[in-house]
Amino acid sequence: MNKTVKLSDSVYHMYESNGVYCTLIIGSEKALLVDSGFGCSDLPERVSTLTDKPLMVLNTHGHFDHIQANSFFSSVLIHKDDVPLLSKNNSILYKLAFYLLYLSKSSNADKKRYLKTITLRKPKIAYIQDGDVIDLGTIAITVVGTPGHTKGSVCLLDPVNHFVYSGDTVSNHVWICLKESMSVQTYMESLEKLLPLMDDSYQIVSAHSDVPLRTVVIGNMIRCCGNIDVRKSTAYIHPFCKKSFLYCEGLEPLMAQYGVRSFEELFDKIDIIDKDVFRNGEFVSVVYRKDKLR
Ligand SMILES: [Zn+2]
């Protein structure tokens, strides 16, 4: 796997571990690292080889797979509504639980690095909110509050590179089923707010996708959420998603072309499916709980 992908002269999309990507944006005066991942890769070293500019670190939200390497930096930016989530996922108890759940097959070096995040001093926290501008010199990044996946989720608008850094908010597969998730309606309203802020030249840099997505994914996800039909949904089994259901759109063409009959089969065959299917939002899915539909 190519661990660092150069998306433009000033943007690097960096594979961290366990299916998570972080993004480095380098302006003329400062650099911004969007999310810090699982904490068990050489991400901090890779960042330091790409830039010697003063570095800011921002968490798009407080989930464990976006924050763990915060400990390698002195301070982080996050929306205040996700600070309780950040604190919970940073606690020793949760860190050990994630270790047992996710890292059993990791290399000893990865395990060692992850465990080091427990012993390091926690970074200082500074708040960001909707409308804030993060000035990197040649690039001014605007924070867009996009509650839904979590209450304090944010997206970042980069008008120089025409990218939106979306964390987990924009993806082909979004979870609105967690205790900390808002309602599906709130999530849709966030996407409806985000979409007019860009034109078709923009691309979405998402935390679980190696390739940028086209803006059409946002429109298709809004439609998918608006169309959620409990009768056409299937039970979604995952330790973090209690009493959850999956609703998806765009599975039929994949059935004809790749013989994929379910979301689980799509997941198994994901490496052989044309990436444009995901880039163009031809397949979108949402995991929800019935109480999030009200
Ligand atoms: Zn998340």
Residues whose N, C-alpha, C, O or C-beta is under 5 A from the ligand:
A	BS01	ZN	H63 D168
